[in-house]
Amino acid sequence: MKTSKVKKLCAVALAATLGASILVGCGGSKNGDKAATASKQELTYNLGGDPRTLDPALNSDTVSSMVIANGFTGLTELDKNEKAIPGDAEKWDVSADGLTYTFHLRKDLKWSNGDPLTAKDYEYEWKRLLNPETASEYAYMGYYIKNGEAYNKGKATADQVQVKATDDTTLTVTLENPCPYFPELIGQAYFFPVDQKVVEANKDWATDAKTLVSNGPFKFADYKIKDQIVFEKNENYFDKDKVKLDKLTMKCVAEETSAWASLKSGQFDVVDTVPKSDVQGALKDGTAKTFPNFATWYISINVSDKAKDVDPAAAKVLSDAKVRKALSLAIDRQSICDNVLKAGQVPSTGVVPKGCLDPSGKDYTATKTYFDSKANIDEAKKLLAEAGFPDGQGLPTIQVMFNPESGHGETMQAIQDMWKKIGVNTELKSQEFKVLIPTRVKKQYLMSRDGWNGDYVDPMTFLDQFMSNTDQNNPGYNNPAYDAKVTEAKKEADNTKRFALMHEAEDMLMNDMPIIPVYTYTKTIGIKDYVKGLRVSLLNTLYFKEAYIEGKK
């Protein structure tokens, strides 16, 4: 099992600057197994929203990922340092050139319904991810596989994609270029397998607990859309002995104050977010905890041709990079973190957050900052004047979309007020997160609240999504030079050169400004003190695999 130098560096950086993934309440007992048997092992967690899909290949949001990550697993799993450890694959080999991976699956793997799970299930799902008919927004993650992009673009057949089950327990994958984080990449939801027989028998298989056949720590027992997902321990999971919960219920209450009230009254044991007005008090009395998050909150600006279909006048204004930069400079990021968010968030000075050391030992973000944490009103006004809008004169009102969950409305209102100081008037329009996602993907907006949680610990996870050939490119950014630079970085085996190329790519992105980074996320959850063993990942996932209840009254 080979571990790359860049991955080691990133793990060290995250431990030093962000802290590793945390097991909540793990010190409550000397023997978690004995403690678990003393209390009823049922836990209720509020997701904070309704999952858009529970199909791994179609997943593209954090709410859905949270569910999928506890119901499914991959060839690899991620440990507390976000490093790959054996999952369904008990081991893997890597060729000397770093291009070919051979995964050796555990014998006698089973789906939650008892069907045999084999390497063929992985081959099927990875090709399904890439199949253009699947229309996965994450298909581009399969482009690391040789001929993956060609197949997705209709230039190759499925048989030409270099992923192959050579027998029931062996999967061979050949990559286009060496990828130091490939074992971590395949520990993400879009690479989880599905049962081909079940999927092909019912196109709506992922909406019904009876057909949601999975392979993770928990199996689906009930699923009521916009209400709840009920899990039970999966006795067919390869690592079932570590699973202590008999029942895990995930609720879909989007209204924070209601969910928080349910936590305080004892109806919920864990909630995904805490109302802004309660954060400080909850952190002080221990009913809330804040964890580091390798993620950036930003505003996407629709720079595609589709923007004019929303509002031609506003689209024309936003097509000018000087206007976009003025909007960025007018934001007081430090004030938002200190006075609106109040949960340890820090201003973003680029799209890539802190957390990964380059080969010289410095954090990637230390090389360059693109703007100050404080607003620069004078420079913002200067840029607006150069664009032909002195003090905002002649500017139309610009509509800005946001989803109200997780307190995003308060942040957008603060930014709206900051933009007024340079003469820019905006109209805020709220959409439920599940609705906003396709709105952004279809480019049916002008500006929108957006963000990205790293899929793995490397700057590339924040950069390649803005390539013109990805469905995650919400702004519709299209710069051939940027595409070429990111592609060059992906092919570069020398880490020093690779990091330099990624910096050059980010220079282009921040100069063109199709997005406005605002702050680096933290994750603040509400959690009862009797919940033990819950792992809160740097990559914004709560893993309940080893969670248990101890001392609940």
C-alpha positions as CSV (number, residue, x, y, z in Angstrom):
1,M,0.0,0.0,0.0
2,K,1.7,3.2,-1.2
3,T,1.3,6.6,0.5
4,S,2.4,9.6,-1.5
5,K,4.6,12.4,-0.2
6,V,2.0,15.0,-0.8
7,K,-0.6,13.1,1.2
8,K,1.8,12.9,4.1
9,L,2.4,16.7,3.9
10,C,-1.3,17.4,3.8
11,A,-2.0,15.2,6.8
12,V,0.7,17.0,8.8
13,A,-0.7,20.4,7.8
14,L,-4.2,19.5,8.7
15,A,-3.2,18.1,12.1
16,A,-1.2,21.3,12.8
17,T,-3.5,24.0,11.4
18,L,-7.0,22.5,11.4
19,G,-6.8,19.6,13.7
20,A,-7.7,16.0,12.7
21,S,-11.2,14.6,12.5
22,I,-12.5,14.3,16.0
23,L,-14.2,11.5,17.9
24,V,-16.8,13.3,20.0
25,G,-17.0,12.2,23.6
26,C,-14.7,9.2,23.1
27,G,-13.2,9.6,26.6
28,G,-16.5,9.0,28.4
29,S,-15.8,5.3,29.1
30,K,-12.8,3.0,29.3
31,N,-14.7,0.4,27.5
32,G,-17.1,1.7,24.8
33,D,-18.6,-1.7,24.1
34,K,-19.6,-2.3,27.7
35,A,-20.8,1.3,28.0
36,A,-22.9,0.9,24.9
37,T,-24.8,-2.1,26.2
38,A,-25.8,-0.1,29.3
39,S,-28.0,2.3,27.3
40,K,-30.5,1.9,24.5
41,Q,-28.5,2.3,21.4
42,E,-30.8,4.5,19.3
43,L,-29.8,8.0,18.2
44,T,-31.7,10.7,16.4
45,Y,-29.7,13.2,14.3
46,N,-31.1,16.2,12.4
47,L,-29.6,16.6,8.9
48,G,-30.8,20.2,8.5
49,G,-32.4,19.6,5.1
50,D,-33.8,17.0,2.8
51,P,-31.3,15.0,0.8
52,R,-31.5,15.6,-2.9
53,T,-30.7,12.0,-3.8
54,L,-29.5,8.8,-2.1
55,D,-28.0,7.5,-5.4
56,P,-24.2,7.6,-4.9
57,A,-23.6,8.4,-8.6
58,L,-26.1,11.3,-8.6
59,N,-25.1,12.8,-5.2
60,S,-23.6,16.3,-5.3
61,D,-24.5,17.9,-2.0
62,T,-23.4,17.6,1.6
63,V,-26.8,16.7,3.0
64,S,-27.1,13.7,0.7
65,S,-23.5,12.8,1.3
66,M,-24.1,12.6,5.0
67,V,-26.8,9.9,4.5
68,I,-24.9,8.0,1.8
69,A,-21.7,7.9,3.8
70,N,-23.4,6.1,6.7
71,G,-25.4,3.7,4.5
72,F,-22.7,2.8,2.0
73,T,-18.9,2.3,1.9
74,G,-16.2,2.1,-0.7
75,L,-13.1,0.1,-1.6
76,T,-11.4,2.5,0.9
77,E,-12.6,4.3,4.0
78,L,-11.1,7.5,5.5
79,D,-9.5,7.5,8.9
80,K,-9.4,10.4,11.4
81,N,-6.6,12.1,9.4
82,E,-8.6,11.7,6.1
83,K,-6.2,9.1,4.9
84,A,-7.3,6.0,3.0
85,I,-7.6,2.7,5.0
86,P,-9.1,-0.6,3.8
87,G,-12.8,-0.7,3.2
88,D,-14.3,-3.3,1.0
89,A,-10.8,-3.8,-0.4
90,E,-8.6,-5.4,2.3
91,K,-5.5,-4.2,0.4
92,W,-4.3,-2.7,-2.9
93,D,-1.1,-2.6,-5.0
94,V,0.2,0.3,-7.1
95,S,2.4,-0.1,-10.1
96,A,5.9,1.5,-10.1
97,D,4.7,4.2,-12.5
98,G,1.7,5.1,-10.2
99,L,-0.8,4.4,-13.0
100,T,-2.3,1.0,-12.2
101,Y,-4.1,0.1,-9.0
102,T,-5.1,-3.4,-8.2
103,F,-7.7,-3.7,-5.4
104,H,-8.1,-7.0,-3.6
105,L,-11.6,-7.2,-2.1
106,R,-12.5,-9.1,1.0
107,K,-14.0,-12.5,0.5
108,D,-17.7,-13.1,1.1
109,L,-18.8,-9.4,0.9
110,K,-22.6,-9.0,0.9
111,W,-25.2,-6.4,0.2
112,S,-27.6,-5.5,3.0
113,N,-30.2,-7.7,1.3
114,G,-27.8,-10.7,1.4
115,D,-26.8,-10.6,-2.3
116,P,-23.1,-11.3,-3.0
117,L,-21.1,-8.1,-3.5
118,T,-18.2,-8.5,-5.9
119,A,-15.6,-6.5,-7.9
120,K,-18.1,-6.5,-10.8
121,D,-20.4,-4.2,-8.7
122,Y,-17.6,-1.6,-8.5
123,E,-16.8,-1.9,-12.2
124,Y,-20.5,-1.4,-13.0
125,E,-20.9,1.7,-10.7
126,W,-17.8,3.4,-11.8
127,K,-18.8,3.1,-15.4
128,R,-22.3,4.1,-14.5
129,L,-20.8,7.3,-13.0
130,L,-19.1,8.0,-16.3
131,N,-22.0,7.0,-18.5
132,P,-23.4,10.2,-20.1
133,E,-26.9,8.9,-19.8
134,T,-26.5,8.9,-16.0
135,A,-25.8,12.7,-16.1
136,S,-23.8,12.7,-12.9
137,E,-22.5,16.1,-11.9
138,Y,-19.5,14.3,-10.4
139,A,-18.7,12.3,-13.6
140,Y,-15.5,14.4,-14.0
141,M,-14.1,12.7,-10.9
142,G,-14.0,9.5,-13.1
143,Y,-11.8,11.4,-15.6
144,Y,-8.8,10.2,-13.6
145,I,-9.5,6.8,-15.0
146,K,-8.0,6.1,-18.4
147,N,-10.6,6.8,-21.1
148,G,-13.1,8.0,-18.5
149,E,-13.5,11.4,-20.0
150,A,-13.6,10.0,-23.5
151,Y,-16.4,7.7,-22.6
152,N,-18.3,10.5,-20.8
153,K,-18.0,12.7,-23.9
154,G,-19.1,10.0,-26.3
155,K,-15.6,9.4,-27.7
156,A,-15.0,5.9,-26.3
157,T,-17.1,2.9,-25.3
158,A,-17.7,1.6,-21.7
159,D,-15.4,-1.4,-22.5
160,Q,-12.5,1.0,-23.2
161,V,-12.7,2.6,-19.7
162,Q,-9.8,1.1,-17.9
163,V,-11.6,-0.3,-14.8
164,K,-12.0,-4.1,-14.9
165,A,-13.1,-6.8,-12.5
166,T,-10.7,-9.6,-13.3
167,D,-12.5,-11.9,-10.9
168,D,-15.0,-11.6,-8.0
169,T,-12.4,-10.1,-5.6
170,T,-10.0,-8.2,-7.9
171,L,-10.5,-4.8,-9.5
172,T,-7.8,-3.3,-11.7
173,V,-7.9,0.4,-12.5
174,T,-5.5,2.2,-14.8
175,L,-5.3,6.0,-14.6
176,E,-4.6,8.7,-17.2
177,N,-1.9,10.1,-15.0
178,P,-0.5,9.4,-11.5
179,C,-2.8,10.7,-8.8
180,P,-1.3,10.8,-5.3
181,Y,-4.7,11.1,-3.7
182,F,-6.6,8.4,-5.7
183,P,-7.1,6.1,-2.7
184,E,-8.7,9.0,-0.7
185,L,-10.7,10.0,-3.7
186,I,-12.5,6.6,-4.0
187,G,-13.5,6.8,-0.4
188,Q,-16.1,9.4,-1.4
189,A,-19.8,8.8,-2.1
190,Y,-19.7,8.9,-5.9
191,F,-17.3,5.9,-6.0
192,F,-19.5,3.8,-3.7
193,P,-21.0,0.6,-5.4
194,V,-24.6,-0.1,-6.1
195,D,-26.4,-3.4,-6.6
196,Q,-26.8,-3.6,-10.4
197,K,-29.8,-6.0,-10.2
198,V,-31.7,-3.7,-7.9
199,V,-30.8,-0.5,-9.8
200,E,-31.7,-1.8,-13.2
201,A,-35.0,-3.3,-12.0
202,N,-36.4,0.0,-10.7
203,K,-35.4,3.5,-11.8
204,D,-36.7,4.9,-8.5
205,W,-34.8,2.5,-6.4
206,A,-33.1,5.3,-4.4
207,T,-36.4,6.7,-3.1
208,D,-37.6,3.7,-1.3
209,A,-36.0,2.0,1.8
210,K,-37.1,-1.4,0.4
211,T,-34.9,-1.0,-2.6
212,L,-32.2,1.1,-1.1
213,V,-29.8,-1.8,-0.9
214,S,-26.5,-0.7,0.6
215,N,-23.2,-2.1,1.9
216,G,-22.2,0.3,4.8
217,P,-22.4,0.3,8.6
218,F,-26.2,0.8,8.5
219,K,-29.0,-0.4,6.2
220,F,-32.1,1.6,5.3
221,A,-35.2,0.7,7.3
222,D,-37.5,3.6,6.4
223,Y,-37.4,6.6,4.1
224,K,-40.0,9.3,4.1
225,I,-39.0,12.3,1.9
226,K,-38.8,15.6,3.7
227,D,-39.3,13.8,7.0
228,Q,-36.7,11.1,8.0
229,I,-34.4,8.3,7.0
230,V,-34.3,5.4,9.5
231,F,-31.2,3.2,9.6
232,E,-30.6,-0.1,11.4
233,K,-27.3,-1.8,12.0
234,N,-26.2,-3.7,8.9
235,E,-25.3,-7.2,9.9
236,N,-23.8,-7.9,6.5
237,Y,-21.3,-5.0,6.8
238,F,-17.7,-6.3,6.8
239,D,-16.8,-4.3,10.0
240,K,-20.1,-4.8,11.8
241,D,-18.5,-5.5,15.1
242,K,-17.5,-1.8,15.4
243,V,-21.1,-0.6,14.9
244,K,-22.8,-0.1,18.3
245,L,-26.0,1.7,17.3
246,D,-29.0,-0.5,16.7
247,K,-31.0,2.4,15.2
248,L,-30.0,5.7,13.7
249,T,-32.7,8.1,12.7
250,M,-31.9,11.1,10.5
251,K,-34.5,13.9,10.5
252,C,-34.9,16.5,7.8
253,V,-35.9,19.6,9.7
254,A,-34.6,22.6,7.8
255,E,-35.7,25.3,10.3
256,E,-32.8,25.7,12.7
257,T,-34.7,27.0,15.7
258,S,-37.1,24.1,15.6
259,A,-34.3,21.6,15.4
260,W,-32.5,23.3,18.2
261,A,-35.6,23.3,20.4
262,S,-35.9,19.6,19.7
263,L,-32.3,19.0,20.8
264,K,-32.9,20.9,24.1
265,S,-36.1,19.0,24.8
266,G,-34.4,15.7,24.2
267,Q,-36.2,14.7,20.9
268,F,-32.9,15.0,19.0
269,D,-29.5,13.8,20.2
270,V,-27.4,15.6,17.5
271,V,-28.3,18.5,15.2
272,D,-26.3,19.6,12.2
273,T,-26.4,23.3,12.9
274,V,-27.0,25.7,15.7
275,P,-28.9,29.0,15.4
276,K,-26.6,32.0,15.2
277,S,-28.3,33.6,18.2
278,D,-27.5,30.5,20.4
279,V,-24.0,29.6,19.2
280,Q,-22.0,31.5,21.8
281,G,-24.1,30.3,24.8
282,A,-24.2,26.7,23.5
283,L,-20.4,26.6,23.0
284,K,-19.9,27.9,26.5
285,D,-22.2,25.4,28.2
286,G,-21.1,22.5,26.0
287,T,-24.3,21.8,24.2
288,A,-22.5,22.7,20.9
289,K,-19.1,22.0,19.6
290,T,-17.1,23.5,16.7
291,F,-14.9,21.5,14.4
292,P,-12.5,22.5,11.6
293,N,-13.8,22.1,8.1
294,F,-11.7,22.0,4.9
295,A,-14.2,24.1,3.0
296,T,-14.8,27.6,1.5
297,W,-18.0,29.7,1.4
298,Y,-18.2,31.8,-1.7
299,I,-20.6,33.6,-4.0
300,S,-20.8,32.3,-7.6
301,I,-21.4,34.8,-10.4
302,N,-23.0,33.5,-13.6
303,V,-20.5,34.4,-16.3
304,S,-22.0,32.0,-18.9
305,D,-24.1,33.0,-21.9
306,K,-27.2,31.8,-20.0
307,A,-27.0,34.7,-17.6
308,K,-28.6,37.0,-20.1
309,D,-31.7,34.7,-20.1
310,V,-32.2,35.7,-16.5
311,D,-31.6,39.4,-16.8
312,P,-29.8,40.8,-19.8
313,A,-28.9,44.2,-18.2
314,A,-27.6,42.7,-15.0
315,A,-25.8,39.9,-16.9
316,K,-24.0,42.5,-19.1
317,V,-22.8,44.4,-15.9
318,L,-21.6,41.2,-14.3
319,S,-19.7,40.2,-17.4
320,D,-17.1,42.9,-16.5
321,A,-14.4,41.6,-14.2
322,K,-13.9,45.0,-12.7
323,V,-17.5,44.9,-11.4
324,R,-16.9,41.5,-10.0
325,K,-13.7,42.6,-8.3
326,A,-15.4,45.7,-6.9
327,L,-18.1,43.5,-5.3
328,S,-15.3,41.3,-3.8
329,L,-13.4,44.3,-2.4
330,A,-16.5,45.8,-0.8
331,I,-17.0,42.8,1.5
332,D,-15.7,43.1,5.0
333,R,-14.9,39.4,5.6
334,Q,-13.5,39.9,9.1
335,S,-16.7,41.6,10.2
336,I,-18.8,38.7,8.8
337,C,-16.7,36.2,10.7
338,D,-16.7,38.2,14.0
339,N,-20.1,39.7,14.0
340,V,-22.4,37.4,12.0
341,L,-21.0,33.9,12.1
342,K,-19.3,33.9,15.5
343,A,-18.2,30.2,15.4
344,G,-14.4,30.4,14.6
345,Q,-14.8,31.0,10.8
346,V,-11.9,32.9,9.3
347,P,-11.8,35.2,6.2
348,S,-10.9,33.5,2.9
349,T,-8.1,35.1,1.0
350,G,-8.5,32.8,-2.0
351,V,-10.6,29.8,-3.0
352,V,-8.3,27.2,-1.4
353,P,-8.6,27.2,2.4
354,K,-5.7,26.5,4.8
355,G,-4.8,23.0,5.5
356,C,-2.3,21.6,3.0
357,L,1.5,22.1,3.1
358,D,3.4,22.4,-0.1
359,P,6.7,20.5,-0.5
360,S,8.6,23.3,1.1
361,G,6.7,22.9,4.3
362,K,4.6,26.0,4.0
363,D,0.8,26.0,3.9
364,Y,-0.4,26.4,0.3
365,T,-2.3,29.6,1.2
366,A,0.8,31.3,2.7
367,T,2.3,32.0,-0.8
368,K,-0.3,34.6,-1.8
369,T,-3.4,36.4,-0.6
370,Y,-5.7,37.9,-3.2
371,F,-7.6,40.4,-0.9
372,D,-7.6,41.7,2.6
373,S,-9.9,40.5,5.3
374,K,-11.2,44.0,5.6
375,A,-13.2,45.9,3.0
376,N,-11.5,48.3,0.6
377,I,-14.3,50.6,-0.3
378,D,-12.1,53.2,-2.0
379,E,-10.6,50.6,-4.4
380,A,-14.0,49.1,-5.0
381,K,-15.5,52.4,-6.0
382,K,-12.5,53.1,-8.2
383,L,-13.1,49.9,-10.1
384,L,-16.8,50.6,-10.5
385,A,-16.0,54.0,-11.9
386,E,-13.6,52.5,-14.4
387,A,-16.3,50.1,-15.4
388,G,-18.6,53.1,-16.1
389,F,-20.6,53.1,-12.9
390,P,-19.3,55.9,-10.6
391,D,-20.9,55.4,-7.2
392,G,-23.1,52.7,-8.7
393,Q,-24.9,55.1,-11.1
394,G,-26.5,53.3,-14.0
395,L,-26.4,49.8,-12.3
396,P,-29.5,47.7,-12.3
397,T,-30.7,45.9,-9.2
398,I,-29.0,42.5,-9.2
399,Q,-30.8,39.4,-7.9
400,V,-28.8,37.2,-5.6
401,M,-30.0,33.7,-4.8
402,F,-29.3,31.9,-1.4
403,N,-30.7,29.0,0.6
404,P,-31.9,29.9,4.1
405,E,-30.6,26.8,5.8
406,S,-27.6,27.1,8.1
407,G,-28.0,30.9,8.6
408,H,-26.9,31.8,5.1
409,G,-29.6,34.5,4.9
410,E,-27.9,36.5,7.7
411,T,-24.6,36.4,5.9
412,M,-26.2,37.5,2.6
413,Q,-28.0,40.3,4.3
414,A,-24.7,41.6,5.7
415,I,-23.1,41.4,2.3
416,Q,-26.1,43.2,0.7
417,D,-25.6,46.1,3.2
418,M,-21.9,46.2,2.4
419,W,-22.6,46.4,-1.4
420,K,-24.9,49.3,-0.8
421,K,-21.9,51.3,0.5
422,I,-20.5,51.3,-3.1
423,G,-23.8,52.0,-4.7
424,V,-24.7,48.4,-5.7
425,N,-28.3,47.4,-4.9
426,T,-29.2,43.7,-4.8
427,E,-32.4,41.7,-4.3
428,L,-32.1,38.6,-2.2
429,K,-34.1,35.6,-3.3
430,S,-34.4,32.5,-1.1
431,Q,-34.6,29.0,-2.4
432,E,-34.6,25.7,-0.5
433,F,-31.2,24.1,-0.9
434,K,-32.6,21.1,-2.7
435,V,-34.0,23.6,-5.3
436,L,-31.1,25.9,-5.4
437,I,-28.6,23.2,-6.5
438,P,-30.3,22.6,-9.9
439,T,-30.8,26.3,-10.3
440,R,-27.1,26.9,-10.1
441,V,-26.2,23.8,-12.3
442,K,-28.6,25.0,-15.0
443,K,-27.2,28.6,-14.8
444,Q,-30.6,30.0,-14.0
445,Y,-29.3,32.7,-11.7
446,L,-27.1,35.9,-11.7
447,M,-25.3,35.5,-8.4
448,S,-25.7,32.8,-5.8
449,R,-24.5,31.7,-2.4
450,D,-22.3,28.8,-3.0
451,G,-19.5,26.8,-1.4
452,W,-17.2,23.8,-1.6
453,N,-16.2,21.1,0.8
454,G,-13.0,19.4,-0.1
455,D,-13.5,15.9,-1.4
456,Y,-9.9,15.1,-0.4
457,V,-7.0,17.1,1.2
458,D,-5.4,18.7,-1.8
459,P,-5.8,22.1,-3.5
460,M,-6.9,20.4,-6.7
461,T,-10.3,19.6,-5.1
462,F,-11.0,23.3,-5.2
463,L,-9.5,24.1,-8.6
464,D,-10.6,21.4,-11.0
465,Q,-14.4,22.1,-10.4
466,F,-14.0,25.3,-12.4
467,M,-12.7,23.7,-15.5
468,S,-15.1,24.3,-18.4
469,N,-15.9,20.5,-18.8
470,T,-17.3,19.9,-15.3
471,D,-20.9,20.0,-14.2
472,Q,-19.8,21.4,-10.8
473,N,-18.7,24.6,-12.6
474,N,-21.7,26.6,-11.3
475,P,-20.4,30.0,-12.6
476,G,-20.0,28.6,-16.2
477,Y,-16.4,29.8,-16.2
478,N,-14.7,29.1,-19.5
479,N,-11.0,30.0,-19.8
480,P,-9.0,27.6,-22.0
481,A,-5.8,28.8,-20.4
482,Y,-7.2,27.9,-17.0
483,D,-8.3,24.5,-18.2
484,A,-4.8,23.9,-19.7
485,K,-3.0,24.9,-16.5
486,V,-5.2,22.6,-14.3
487,T,-4.7,19.8,-16.7
488,E,-1.0,20.4,-16.7
489,A,-1.0,20.3,-12.9
490,K,-2.9,17.0,-12.9
491,K,-0.3,15.4,-15.2
492,E,2.7,16.7,-13.2
493,A,4.4,14.1,-11.1
494,D,6.9,16.5,-9.4
495,N,5.1,17.9,-6.4
496,T,7.0,21.2,-6.3
497,K,6.1,21.9,-9.9
498,R,2.6,20.6,-9.3
499,F,2.0,23.1,-6.5
500,A,3.4,25.9,-8.6
501,L,1.1,25.1,-11.4
502,M,-1.9,25.1,-9.0
503,H,-0.9,28.5,-7.8
504,E,-0.8,29.8,-11.4
505,A,-4.2,28.4,-12.0
506,E,-5.6,30.0,-8.9
507,D,-4.0,33.3,-10.0
508,M,-6.1,33.1,-13.2
509,L,-9.3,32.2,-11.3
510,M,-9.0,35.1,-8.8
511,N,-8.1,37.5,-11.6
512,D,-11.2,36.6,-13.6
513,M,-13.3,36.4,-10.4
514,P,-16.2,34.2,-11.4
515,I,-16.5,33.5,-7.7
516,I,-16.0,35.7,-4.6
517,P,-14.5,33.7,-1.7
518,V,-15.7,35.0,1.7
519,Y,-14.8,32.7,4.5
520,T,-13.5,29.3,5.5
521,Y,-16.1,27.1,7.1
522,T,-16.1,25.6,10.5
523,K,-18.7,23.0,11.5
524,T,-20.7,23.7,14.7
525,I,-23.1,21.0,15.8
526,G,-25.4,20.6,18.7
527,I,-24.7,17.4,20.6
528,K,-25.8,15.8,23.8
529,D,-23.1,14.8,26.3
530,Y,-24.2,11.2,26.3
531,V,-23.3,10.8,22.6
532,K,-19.9,9.1,22.3
533,G,-17.7,8.0,19.5
534,L,-19.1,10.3,16.8
535,R,-16.5,11.2,14.2
536,V,-16.7,14.7,12.7
537,S,-14.7,14.8,9.5
538,L,-12.7,17.7,8.2
539,L,-14.5,17.0,4.9
540,N,-17.9,17.9,6.5
541,T,-19.2,14.4,7.2
542,L,-20.5,12.9,10.4
543,Y,-19.7,9.2,10.7
544,F,-21.9,7.3,13.1
545,K,-20.2,4.0,12.5
546,E,-18.6,3.9,16.0
547,A,-21.0,6.2,17.8
548,Y,-22.9,5.0,20.9
549,I,-25.1,6.3,23.7
550,E,-23.7,6.2,27.3
551,G,-25.6,7.5,30.3
552,K,-28.7,8.9,28.7
553,K,-31.3,9.6,31.3
